[in-house]
Amino acid sequence: MNTTIAVSPEIRDKLKEFGNKGDTYDEILARLLNSAEERQLQELLMDTTNCIPIEEALEHAKKKWQK
């Protein structure tokens, strides 16, 4: 079952720019959403907040688990 989403003519025209000949709006939106999800995942994986350099982590581990 499909639904209708109201968009302005400007947004409709921008969506068309992302499509290929014969693409439906559903296909265009699915591709854009997939791209956005991939970008969010990449940003999450590449986030260095609360990270420490590997050298610092190794030094910490050596001190913590000395023989």
OpenMM code with the backbone's topology and positions (N, CA, C; nanometers):
from openmm import Vec3, app, unit

residues = "MET ASN THR THR ILE ALA VAL SER PRO GLU ILE ARG ASP LYS LEU LYS GLU PHE GLY ASN LYS GLY ASP THR TYR ASP GLU ILE LEU ALA ARG LEU LEU ASN SER ALA GLU GLU ARG GLN LEU GLN GLU LEU LEU MET ASP THR THR ASN CYS ILE PRO ILE GLU GLU ALA LEU GLU HIS ALA LYS LYS LYS TRP GLN LYS".split()
positions = [
    Vec3(0.0842, -0.1170, 0.0000),
    Vec3(0.0000, 0.0000, 0.0000),
    Vec3(0.0893, 0.1241, 0.0000),
    Vec3(0.0651, 0.2151, -0.0867),
    Vec3(0.1429, 0.3385, -0.0967),
    Vec3(0.0752, 0.4512, -0.0208),
    Vec3(0.1520, 0.5530, 0.0058),
    Vec3(0.1011, 0.6717, 0.0720),
    Vec3(0.1443, 0.7943, -0.0081),
    Vec3(0.0855, 0.9055, 0.0235),
    Vec3(0.1194, 1.0305, -0.0444),
    Vec3(0.1906, 1.1219, 0.0531),
    Vec3(0.2989, 1.1823, 0.0070),
    Vec3(0.3730, 1.2787, 0.0871),
    Vec3(0.3697, 1.4108, 0.0111),
    Vec3(0.3188, 1.5130, 0.0764),
    Vec3(0.3115, 1.6440, 0.0114),
    Vec3(0.4471, 1.7131, 0.0207),
    Vec3(0.4996, 1.7538, -0.0928),
    Vec3(0.6243, 1.8297, -0.0972),
    Vec3(0.6036, 1.9495, -0.1896),
    Vec3(0.6839, 2.0503, -0.1673),
    Vec3(0.6741, 2.1682, -0.2527),
    Vec3(0.7283, 2.1350, -0.3923),
    Vec3(0.6907, 2.2131, -0.4909),
    Vec3(0.7458, 2.1910, -0.6255),
    Vec3(0.8990, 2.2006, -0.6279),
    Vec3(0.9548, 2.2850, -0.5430),
    Vec3(1.1003, 2.2985, -0.5377),
    Vec3(1.1662, 2.1687, -0.4906),
    Vec3(1.1109, 2.1090, -0.3861),
    Vec3(1.1652, 1.9830, -0.3347),
    Vec3(1.1448, 1.8727, -0.4376),
    Vec3(1.0300, 1.8680, -0.5006),
    Vec3(1.0043, 1.7685, -0.6045),
    Vec3(1.1094, 1.7785, -0.7147),
    Vec3(1.1398, 1.9014, -0.7571),
    Vec3(1.2376, 1.9214, -0.8635),
    Vec3(1.3779, 1.8800, -0.8184),
    Vec3(1.4105, 1.9067, -0.6919),
    Vec3(1.5408, 1.8644, -0.6405),
    Vec3(1.5502, 1.7122, -0.6345),
    Vec3(1.4409, 1.6474, -0.5953),
    Vec3(1.4391, 1.5016, -0.5931),
    Vec3(1.4631, 1.4444, -0.7324),
    Vec3(1.4029, 1.5054, -0.8313),
    Vec3(1.4212, 1.4600, -0.9695),
    Vec3(1.5679, 1.4633, -1.0099),
    Vec3(1.6425, 1.5621, -0.9590),
    Vec3(1.7840, 1.5752, -0.9929),
    Vec3(1.8652, 1.4560, -0.9428),
    Vec3(1.8180, 1.3891, -0.8389),
    Vec3(1.8879, 1.2729, -0.7839),
    Vec3(1.8473, 1.1428, -0.8509),
    Vec3(1.7483, 1.1504, -0.9374),
    Vec3(1.6994, 1.0296, -1.0018),
    Vec3(1.7638, 1.0046, -1.1362),
    Vec3(1.7489, 0.8821, -1.1795),
    Vec3(1.7883, 0.8427, -1.3132),
    Vec3(1.6617, 0.8258, -1.3959),
    Vec3(1.6767, 0.8227, -1.5258),
    Vec3(1.5606, 0.8079, -1.6129),
    Vec3(1.4849, 0.6810, -1.5749),
    Vec3(1.3578, 0.6957, -1.5516),
    Vec3(1.2730, 0.5827, -1.5170),
    Vec3(1.2607, 0.5547, -1.3685),
    Vec3(1.3383, 0.6234, -1.2835),
    Vec3(1.3289, 0.6041, -1.1390),
    Vec3(1.1977, 0.6591, -1.0860),
    Vec3(1.1431, 0.5888, -0.9901),
    Vec3(1.0271, 0.6409, -0.9190),
    Vec3(1.0771, 0.7247, -0.8014),
    Vec3(0.9880, 0.8066, -0.7457),
    Vec3(1.0267, 0.8837, -0.6270),
    Vec3(1.0627, 0.7893, -0.5131),
    Vec3(0.9950, 0.6765, -0.5044),
    Vec3(1.0250, 0.5786, -0.4016),
    Vec3(1.1689, 0.5294, -0.4144),
    Vec3(1.2133, 0.5007, -0.5353),
    Vec3(1.3507, 0.4553, -0.5579),
    Vec3(1.4520, 0.5650, -0.5250),
    Vec3(1.4202, 0.6874, -0.5648),
    Vec3(1.5101, 0.7998, -0.5369),
    Vec3(1.5230, 0.8205, -0.3865),
    Vec3(1.4101, 0.8228, -0.3170),
    Vec3(1.4127, 0.8444, -0.1721),
    Vec3(1.4835, 0.7295, -0.1007),
    Vec3(1.4612, 0.6065, -0.1450),
    Vec3(1.5280, 0.4914, -0.0835),
    Vec3(1.6796, 0.5039, -0.0990),
    Vec3(1.7247, 0.5445, -0.2159),
    Vec3(1.8678, 0.5610, -0.2401),
    Vec3(1.9256, 0.6730, -0.1522),
    Vec3(1.8531, 0.7845, -0.1425),
    Vec3(1.8988, 0.8958, -0.0587),
    Vec3(1.9041, 0.8566, 0.0890),
    Vec3(1.8028, 0.7838, 0.1354),
    Vec3(1.8005, 0.7398, 0.2751),
    Vec3(1.9138, 0.6419, 0.3032),
    Vec3(1.9390, 0.5514, 0.2104),
    Vec3(2.0489, 0.4564, 0.2269),
    Vec3(2.1819, 0.5304, 0.2366),
    Vec3(2.1997, 0.6291, 0.1515),
    Vec3(2.3221, 0.7090, 0.1533),
    Vec3(2.3362, 0.7833, 0.2861),
    Vec3(2.2270, 0.8385, 0.3348),
    Vec3(2.2299, 0.9114, 0.4626),
    Vec3(2.2637, 0.8167, 0.5777),
    Vec3(2.2080, 0.6960, 0.5768),
    Vec3(2.2379, 0.5983, 0.6813),
    Vec3(2.3852, 0.5582, 0.6772),
    Vec3(2.4383, 0.5360, 0.5585),
    Vec3(2.5799, 0.5005, 0.5454),
    Vec3(2.6688, 0.6131, 0.5964),
    Vec3(2.6326, 0.7371, 0.5653),
    Vec3(2.7106, 0.8519, 0.6102),
    Vec3(2.7057, 0.8635, 0.7626),
    Vec3(2.5882, 0.8409, 0.8222),
    Vec3(2.5767, 0.8466, 0.9684),
    Vec3(2.6613, 0.7379, 1.0334),
    Vec3(2.6595, 0.6176, 0.9764),
    Vec3(2.7391, 0.5085, 1.0312),
    Vec3(2.8873, 0.5401, 1.0199),
    Vec3(2.9287, 0.5939, 0.9067),
    Vec3(3.0685, 0.6306, 0.8890),
    Vec3(3.1104, 0.7370, 0.9901),
    Vec3(3.0261, 0.8365, 1.0112),
    Vec3(3.0565, 0.9404, 1.1092),
    Vec3(3.0678, 0.8824, 1.2491),
    Vec3(2.9787, 0.7887, 1.2818),
    Vec3(2.9826, 0.7242, 1.4129),
    Vec3(3.1108, 0.6447, 1.4301),
    Vec3(3.1477, 0.5672, 1.3282),
    Vec3(3.2668, 0.4839, 1.3370),
    Vec3(3.3961, 0.5645, 1.3380),
    Vec3(3.3945, 0.6796, 1.2739),
    Vec3(3.5149, 0.7619, 1.2647),
    Vec3(3.5241, 0.8663, 1.3754),
    Vec3(3.4248, 0.8708, 1.4635),
    Vec3(3.4237, 0.9685, 1.5721),
    Vec3(3.5368, 0.9387, 1.6699),
    Vec3(3.6196, 1.0360, 1.6947),
    Vec3(3.7332, 1.0169, 1.7851),
    Vec3(3.7094, 1.0766, 1.9232),
    Vec3(3.5859, 1.1196, 1.9496),
    Vec3(3.5524, 1.1710, 2.0817),
    Vec3(3.5730, 1.0601, 2.1838),
    Vec3(3.6349, 1.0938, 2.2946),
    Vec3(3.6622, 0.9984, 2.4035),
    Vec3(3.7591, 0.8881, 2.3629),
    Vec3(3.8402, 0.9104, 2.2624),
    Vec3(3.9416, 0.8138, 2.2202),
    Vec3(4.0782, 0.8604, 2.2668),
    Vec3(4.1653, 0.7628, 2.2839),
    Vec3(4.3032, 0.7963, 2.3172),
    Vec3(4.3933, 0.7312, 2.2130),
    Vec3(4.5119, 0.7868, 2.1934),
    Vec3(4.6044, 0.7276, 2.0966),
    Vec3(4.6433, 0.5856, 2.1377),
    Vec3(4.6724, 0.5002, 2.0414),
    Vec3(4.7054, 0.3602, 2.0693),
    Vec3(4.8263, 0.3478, 2.1605),
    Vec3(4.9240, 0.4364, 2.1414),
    Vec3(5.0435, 0.4322, 2.2255),
    Vec3(5.0071, 0.4533, 2.3729),
    Vec3(4.9177, 0.5469, 2.3970),
    Vec3(4.8738, 0.5749, 2.5342),
    Vec3(4.7976, 0.4555, 2.5913),
    Vec3(4.7148, 0.3935, 2.5106),
    Vec3(4.6383, 0.2766, 2.5551),
    Vec3(4.7319, 0.1605, 2.5883),
    Vec3(4.8346, 0.1405, 2.5062),
    Vec3(4.9303, 0.0327, 2.5320),
    Vec3(5.0078, 0.0576, 2.6610),
    Vec3(5.0490, 0.1801, 2.6828),
    Vec3(5.1197, 0.2138, 2.8071),
    Vec3(5.0310, 0.1896, 2.9281),
    Vec3(4.9076, 0.2289, 2.9179),
    Vec3(4.8117, 0.2077, 3.0271),
    Vec3(4.7950, 0.0578, 3.0533),
    Vec3(4.7831, -0.0203, 2.9471),
    Vec3(4.7652, -0.1646, 2.9620),
    Vec3(4.8894, -0.2295, 3.0243),
    Vec3(5.0078, -0.1859, 2.9822),
    Vec3(5.1320, -0.2421, 3.0379),
    Vec3(5.1411, -0.2140, 3.1876),
    Vec3(5.1042, -0.0936, 3.2286),
    Vec3(5.1093, -0.0584, 3.3706),
    Vec3(5.0055, -0.1367, 3.4515),
    Vec3(4.8889, -0.1546, 3.3924),
    Vec3(4.7796, -0.2210, 3.4632),
    Vec3(4.8060, -0.3703, 3.4786),
    Vec3(4.8641, -0.4331, 3.3769),
    Vec3(4.8834, -0.5783, 3.3783),
    Vec3(5.0312, -0.6164, 3.3787),
    Vec3(5.1079, -0.5527, 3.4663),
    Vec3(5.2487, -0.5867, 3.4788),
    Vec3(5.2626, -0.7252, 3.5385),
    Vec3(5.3676, -0.7951, 3.4968),
    Vec3(5.3930, -0.9289, 3.5522),
    Vec3(5.4793, -0.9181, 3.6746),
] * unit.nanometer
topology = app.Topology()
chain = topology.addChain("A")
for resn in residues:
    res = topology.addResidue(resn, chain)
    for name in ("N", "CA", "C"):
        topology.addAtom(name, app.Element.getBySymbol(name[0]), res)
